[in-house]
């Protein structure tokens, strides 16, 4: 799904960023990006979420709060406390759970709801005093009856006495329960889900190590369509090696009726779909992979995993990963466009400015320019936070080739750039994982291929990297422009992209266009076509802002620094205690502490020519 792009772009078009520079506060009405409220009107309001379950909330804001990859509490209830001020007053709170292709929200009134006066807001000079009498809130958010484990979008809003909706929170791609992991490219079976599903395991158990299987095990994996996948990979370990000629087999079946073996080395292939032979000569972790594109498969509502191994041997399956068709090793996973639209994903900036550059061929690109004489100009880029907005998580074990499209100032003092790479447990710059490349200082665009196969620490999920644009002494005005960075699995695909024409068949990038594009069609080079959205999704793709043609080879706009809202201390509890209660059959108190993954307020900077 690509809703996050729409969310960001809707925010850019409709939300005005509230700057808490001083009190009293100036508040602009928040335009909703959530589904239509009860009334099409919008009331100006400001709110503060002081607590989400047992965690800390956010300070006052007039913009919807976005939490990416939030994990719903194991207790089955999420409690929210804080205040919301609007002159029309608040009548109640409600929420909607959304999943699948149907984007029609079903709103439910929040249970265990307490609405109280907050006279302390007047002392803090919070606006809309007419609504302070109903500003304090505490309520629970509960899952619908019979909900399946999975990923959902959860919307929360307040409703005024006049029936006007005040959109507050979006929990985007929120995980409920223990679902299979699925990012649209790869589907990973969740073993905790199998453990909690009645009847899923026969002669098998789930431990911290994985799925432990004995001979003649049968495991119900759930409803999957193998025809949607072109590859399956199983990582496993045998408890002991054996070389007596007996085979070991694990595979997929469409019914839990017959097992693979009869103990004499013969196979019963009734309802057999496909199987993987296992290496019995070692007890070291092994990976077995099967190309499903060469197997004649039809759709099956239920899928079972069956085993055939020696009676005194156990098989521990650590991972089962299925890769969707069209996501093969020769395809790119993501192409990132660099512009001021994603400048909020930078941090740790040292003696450089981030500027927007309007290039006549590439369109909007990002310039990192030295603003003070130094021998270490750099800026850190949080790639994982950006990619998560597009439902992407890239693993460095698979994506070991980067193709960087950059342009270096011919007057740069030095001719080398270095990327400090961060993946897995590495979150910041370290000499243990770097890649340097010689810059071509001619003021022209060039592709640079990064072969990261020799980097031992380039493993795990890709977190980001630090752009050390010039590796050495640098003068004021030295710069490197970045247009795109692509990720590939194979050197052939990376080389093909790098050999493509830099200036031909390029769709210029404009502010407001998607910052990340996934390619599902071409095998060797990513398409420059903008991202499209499926019918039925809520958020319409907005037209990219018109850009004026450059009067010179390039036109620059300085980066306006992101302003951090200073925290103002408010009372964090409603004056009356929240009555103890429950969400249907779910316990509503004693919820587990959790961390809301940073989505926060997305600051989108757009400046018209």
SVG drawing of the C-alpha trace seen along z (x, -y; Angstrom):
<svg xmlns="http://www.w3.org/2000/svg" viewBox="-25 -35 67 85">
<polyline fill="none" stroke="black" stroke-width="0.4" points="0.0,0.0 1.1,-3.5 -1.2,-5.5 1.6,-7.2 2.5,-9.1 -1.0,-10.4 -1.0,-11.2 2.2,-13.3 1.0,-15.1 -2.4,-15.8 -0.6,-17.2 1.6,-19.4 -1.5,-20.7 -3.8,-21.2 -1.9,-21.5 -0.2,-24.6 2.6,-23.9 2.1,-25.2 5.2,-26.9 5.4,-26.9 7.9,-29.8 6.1,-31.7 2.9,-32.0 0.2,-33.0 -0.2,-30.5 -1.5,-31.3 -3.5,-28.3 -4.7,-27.7 -7.5,-25.2 -6.4,-21.7 -7.7,-20.3 -8.4,-16.6 -6.7,-14.0 -8.7,-11.2 -12.1,-9.9 -14.9,-12.3 -16.2,-13.3 -19.9,-13.6 -19.9,-17.2 -18.0,-18.6 -17.2,-21.7 -14.0,-22.0 -13.7,-23.6 -10.4,-25.2 -8.9,-23.3 -5.7,-22.4 -5.0,-19.2 -2.4,-17.4 -2.0,-13.6 -0.4,-13.4 -0.5,-9.6 -1.0,-6.6 -1.5,-3.5 1.5,-3.7 3.7,-5.8 4.3,-9.5 2.3,-11.4 2.9,-14.6 2.7,-18.3 0.1,-20.6 -0.5,-20.6 -3.1,-21.6 -2.0,-18.9 -3.0,-15.2 -0.4,-13.0 0.9,-10.1 2.5,-7.0 4.0,-4.5 4.3,-0.8 2.7,-1.2 2.2,2.1 -1.2,2.5 -0.8,3.5 -1.0,7.2 -3.6,6.4 -6.1,5.7 -6.9,2.2 -5.2,-1.2 -5.9,-4.1 -5.5,-7.7 -5.5,-10.8 -5.0,-14.5 -7.0,-17.5 -8.5,-19.1 -9.7,-22.7 -12.3,-24.0 -14.9,-26.6 -17.7,-24.3 -16.9,-21.8 -16.4,-18.1 -19.3,-15.6 -17.5,-12.3 -14.6,-10.4 -14.6,-7.7 -12.3,-5.6 -12.2,-3.3 -10.1,-0.3 -9.3,0.1 -7.7,3.0 -7.8,4.8 -9.2,3.3 -12.3,1.9 -11.6,-1.7 -15.0,-2.5 -14.6,-3.3 -16.9,-2.0 -16.8,-4.4 -17.2,-3.3 -17.8,-5.4 -14.9,-5.0 -15.8,-3.2 -14.7,-4.1 -14.9,-7.7 -14.4,-10.6 -14.8,-14.2 -13.9,-16.9 -13.1,-20.6 -9.5,-21.8 -9.3,-25.2 -5.5,-24.9 -5.5,-25.5 -6.6,-29.1 -3.5,-29.7 -1.3,-28.3 -3.0,-30.7 -4.4,-27.9 -6.8,-29.3 -10.5,-28.5 -11.5,-29.1 -15.1,-28.4 -14.2,-24.7 -12.0,-24.4 -15.0,-23.1 -15.0,-19.9 -11.3,-19.7 -10.0,-17.0 -10.4,-13.4 -9.6,-9.8 -10.9,-6.9 -10.1,-3.4 -9.6,-2.1 -10.6,1.5 -10.4,4.0 -13.6,5.1 -15.1,8.4 -13.5,11.4 -10.6,9.3 -7.8,11.3 -4.1,10.7 -2.8,8.4 -1.9,4.8 -4.4,2.0 -4.8,-1.7 -6.5,-3.1 -8.0,-6.5 -9.0,-8.5 -11.0,-11.7 -13.0,-13.9 -16.6,-15.0 -17.9,-18.4 -21.3,-19.1 -22.3,-20.3 -21.2,-17.1 -18.0,-18.4 -15.0,-16.0 -11.6,-17.0 -9.1,-14.5 -6.4,-13.6 -4.4,-10.5 -3.5,-8.0 -1.8,-4.8 -0.5,-3.8 0.3,-0.1 -0.4,0.8 0.4,4.4 -2.3,6.2 -1.5,9.6 1.1,11.7 0.5,11.6 2.6,12.8 5.0,10.2 4.2,8.9 5.6,5.8 4.2,6.6 7.5,8.0 8.0,10.8 5.7,12.8 7.2,14.2 5.3,16.8 4.8,15.8 5.5,18.8 3.9,17.1 0.7,17.0 0.9,20.7 1.4,21.3 -1.8,19.5 -3.9,21.0 -5.8,24.1 -5.0,27.2 -2.2,25.6 0.5,27.9 0.8,31.7 4.0,33.2 5.5,29.8 6.2,27.0 7.1,23.3 10.1,22.2 12.3,19.1 14.5,20.8 11.7,21.3 9.3,24.1 10.5,27.5 9.4,30.4 9.8,34.1 9.1,36.9 5.5,36.9 4.8,33.4 1.9,31.5 1.7,27.7 -1.2,25.6 0.3,22.4 -3.0,20.8 -4.7,19.4 -2.0,18.7 -2.0,18.8 1.3,20.2 0.5,19.1 1.2,15.5 4.8,16.3 7.8,17.2 10.2,18.3 10.1,19.9 13.1,20.0 13.3,22.0 16.1,21.6 16.6,24.6 18.9,26.6 19.0,30.4 19.6,31.7 22.1,34.3 23.7,35.2 23.1,38.5 24.6,40.0 23.0,43.4 21.1,42.7 17.9,41.7 16.5,38.6 15.0,35.6 12.2,33.7 10.0,30.7 7.3,29.3 3.9,27.9 0.6,29.8 -3.0,28.7 -4.6,30.9 -3.6,32.5 -4.2,36.0 -1.2,38.0 2.4,37.5 5.4,37.7 7.1,40.8 6.1,44.3 9.4,45.1 10.8,47.1 12.2,44.3 9.0,44.1 7.0,41.0 3.2,40.6 2.6,37.5 -1.1,37.3 -2.2,33.6 1.5,32.8 2.3,29.3 6.0,29.1 8.8,30.1 12.4,29.3 15.2,31.9 17.3,31.0 21.0,31.3 21.5,34.2 25.3,34.0 25.6,31.1 24.1,29.5 25.0,26.0 22.1,23.7 21.1,24.2 18.9,22.5 16.8,24.4 15.2,22.5 12.7,23.5 11.8,21.7 8.0,21.7 7.8,20.1 8.7,23.5 6.1,25.4 2.5,25.7 0.6,24.3 -3.0,23.3 -4.6,21.3 -5.3,23.1 -7.2,21.7 -5.2,23.7 -1.6,24.6 0.2,27.2 3.9,27.9 4.8,31.6 8.0,33.3 9.8,36.6 13.0,37.1 14.5,39.8 12.6,40.6 15.4,39.6 16.1,36.2 14.4,32.9 14.3,30.1 14.1,26.5 12.8,24.1 14.0,20.6 12.2,18.8 9.8,19.4 9.9,16.6 7.8,16.4 8.7,13.9 5.9,12.4 6.0,12.8 7.8,9.9 10.0,9.3 12.9,11.5 16.6,11.0 17.0,9.1 14.6,6.3 15.1,3.1 13.2,2.6 13.2,-1.2 14.4,-4.4 14.6,-7.4 14.3,-10.9 16.2,-13.5 14.6,-17.0 13.5,-19.3 10.4,-17.1 12.4,-14.7 14.6,-17.2 13.0,-16.3 14.7,-12.9 18.1,-14.5 19.8,-15.0 23.4,-15.3 24.2,-18.1 27.8,-19.4 28.8,-22.6 26.6,-22.1 23.3,-23.5 20.6,-21.5 19.2,-23.3 16.6,-22.6 17.9,-22.8 15.7,-23.1 17.6,-21.3 16.3,-21.6 16.6,-17.8 16.3,-16.1 13.8,-18.5 13.9,-19.0 17.1,-17.7 18.9,-18.1 22.2,-20.1 24.4,-19.5 26.7,-22.5 29.5,-23.5 28.8,-26.6 32.0,-26.8 35.6,-25.8 36.0,-22.3 37.6,-18.9 34.4,-17.0 31.2,-18.2 28.3,-15.7 24.6,-15.1 22.9,-11.9 19.9,-10.5 17.3,-8.3 16.4,-6.0 14.3,-3.5 11.9,-6.2 11.3,-7.4 11.0,-3.9 8.5,-2.8 6.1,-5.6 6.0,-3.6 5.6,-0.2 9.2,0.8 11.8,2.4 15.0,3.2 17.4,5.8 21.1,5.2 21.7,8.9 19.7,8.9 20.3,5.3 24.1,5.1 24.3,2.7 23.5,-1.0 23.4,-3.2 23.9,-6.9 23.1,-9.7 25.1,-12.7 26.8,-15.8 29.9,-17.4 31.0,-21.0 34.0,-21.3 35.5,-23.7 35.4,-21.2 38.6,-21.1 38.8,-17.3 37.6,-14.5 36.2,-11.8 32.9,-11.2 32.3,-8.7 29.0,-7.1 28.9,-5.9 26.5,-3.0 24.0,-2.0 22.1,1.3 21.0,3.8 22.3,2.9 24.4,0.0 22.4,-3.2 25.2,-5.8 28.4,-6.6 31.2,-4.1 34.4,-3.4 33.5,0.3 31.1,-0.2 31.9,-2.8 32.1,-3.1 34.2,-5.8 33.9,-6.7 36.0,-9.1 34.0,-12.1 34.0,-13.3 34.3,-17.0 32.9,-18.3 29.5,-19.7 27.7,-16.9 25.5,-14.1 27.1,-10.7 26.0,-7.3 28.1,-5.8 27.8,-2.1 28.4,-1.0 29.3,2.7 28.7,3.5 29.2,7.3 32.6,7.0 31.1,4.9 30.7,7.4 28.5,5.0 26.1,4.3 23.4,6.7 20.0,6.5 17.4,3.8 18.8,0.7 18.7,-2.2 20.4,-4.9 23.7,-6.5 25.7,-9.6 26.6,-11.6 30.2,-12.8 30.0,-14.7 33.7,-15.6 36.2,-13.4 38.8,-16.0 39.3,-19.8 36.4,-21.7 35.8,-25.3 32.6,-27.4 30.5,-26.8 31.8,-23.2 28.8,-21.0 27.4,-17.7 23.9,-17.4 22.0,-14.2 19.1,-13.2 18.4,-9.5 19.7,-6.5 18.5,-3.0 18.9,0.4 19.6,3.7 20.2,7.3 22.5,8.2 25.5,6.6 24.0,7.0 20.9,5.0 23.0,2.3 25.3,2.1 22.4,1.8 21.0,-1.1 24.4,-2.8 24.8,-2.4 21.5,-4.1 21.4,-7.6 21.5,-10.2 19.7,-12.8 17.4,-10.9 13.9,-9.5 13.9,-11.1 10.7,-12.4 11.7,-15.5 11.0,-15.2 8.8,-18.0 8.1,-18.9 5.1,-17.0 5.7,-13.9 6.4,-10.6 9.9,-10.5 10.1,-6.7 9.1,-4.7 8.9,-0.9 9.4,0.9 7.3,3.9 7.7,4.3 11.2,3.9 13.9,6.4 17.1,4.3 16.3,0.6 13.7,-1.2 11.0,-3.2 10.9,-6.9 7.1,-6.9 5.5,-8.4 3.7,-6.1 0.0,-5.4 -2.7,-4.5 -5.3,-1.8 -8.9,-2.5 -10.8,-2.8 -8.1,-4.2 -9.2,-7.2 -6.6,-9.8 -6.6,-11.1 -3.3,-11.8 -2.9,-15.6 -1.5,-17.4 2.2,-18.2 2.9,-21.9 3.8,-23.6 7.4,-24.5 8.7,-27.5 11.3,-26.7 14.8,-27.5 16.2,-30.7 19.7,-29.3 21.1,-25.8 20.0,-25.6 18.0,-27.6 18.5,-27.1 16.3,-27.6 17.9,-27.6 16.6,-25.0 14.4,-26.5 15.4,-24.8 12.8,-22.6 11.5,-24.3 11.1,-22.1 8.2,-22.9 9.4,-23.7 7.6,-21.6 5.1,-23.4 4.2,-21.7 0.6,-20.8 -1.3,-18.7 -1.2,-15.2 -4.2,-13.6 -7.9,-14.5 -9.2,-15.9 -11.5,-13.0 -10.2,-9.4 -11.0,-7.2 -13.5,-4.6 -12.2,-1.1 -13.9,0.9 -13.5,3.2 -13.8,3.2 -16.3,5.9 -14.4,9.0 -11.0,7.4 -9.2,6.1 -8.8,2.4 -6.2,1.7 -2.6,2.8 -1.7,2.4 1.8,3.2 4.2,0.2 4.9,-0.3 6.9,-2.6 5.2,-4.5 7.6,-4.4 8.5,-7.8 6.2,-9.1 5.2,-12.2 4.3,-15.4 5.4,-15.2 6.8,-18.6 6.6,-19.1 8.3,-22.1 7.0,-23.7 8.0,-27.1 6.5,-28.5 8.8,-30.0"/>
</svg>
